[in-house]
């Protein structure tokens, strides 16, 4: 049964710049179901990253509300928000944000250790996640020994290992060549077929066309493509 994993209504977010309030997200509303890959297409500065931060619990909207897997994200305490980020949402950023001297496996396992899993369970889940992104043979290599595309796949495995309800990827292909970018999009597509809702941003129309559904963001306004 398909259910809505992310439901956001009337989201607005502004920032104070040089004494002036600048609106970045304007009354955005969206829904994403399990097994759905949704793209937000827009140029740099359109408000995409801010919208993702609000939807994923990294920031709080000025107006509106967000529900993720039945949790009202806008009402969480700081402690509850940390627990939510550790278990419910998997993040993939433009830069992989790995620890260079840790192995691929260690970079993934640390997410489970922080969430309270035993070392044995963390490594078991890590092996499964790395296999899902076709990096099981590279698990022992330090992050600094991996290619740019491989590091991004490790970042995706780190998001997948938590078995999240929602994966949010902010311009995950922006620094990749065309072939590697296509591989990352295929992996996101695979994730969305395993009862996970996936939301990603891009400025590339061809990449957005590979999603199940595309939204467009322009000057803080979100609308259907």
HELIX and SHEET records of a PDB file:
HELIX    1   1 UNK A   48  UNK A   55  1                                   8    
HELIX    2   2 UNK A   73  UNK A   75  5                                   3    
HELIX    3   3 UNK A   78  UNK A   87  1                                  10    
HELIX    4   4 UNK A  104  UNK A  114  1                                  11    
HELIX    5   5 UNK A  119  UNK A  132  1                                  14    
HELIX    6   6 UNK A  136  UNK A  138  5                                   3    
HELIX    7   7 UNK A  143  UNK A  145  5                                   3    
HELIX    8   8 UNK A  148  UNK A  160  1                                  13    
HELIX    9   9 UNK A  178  UNK A  192  1                                  15    
HELIX   10  10 UNK A  205  UNK A  208  1                                   4    
SHEET    1   A 4 UNK A  20  UNK A  33  0                                        
SHEET    2   A 4 UNK A   4  UNK A  17 -1                                        
SHEET    3   A 4 UNK A  63  UNK A  68 -1                                        
SHEET    4   A 4 UNK A  71  UNK A  72 -1                                        
SHEET    1   B 6 UNK A  89  UNK A  92  0                                        
SHEET    2   B 6 UNK A 166  UNK A 169  1                                        
SHEET    3   B 6 UNK A 197  UNK A 202  1                                        
SHEET    4   B 6 UNK A  37  UNK A  41  1                                        
SHEET    5   B 6 UNK A 213  UNK A 218  1                                        
SHEET    6   B 6 UNK A 221  UNK A 224 -1                                        
END                                                                             
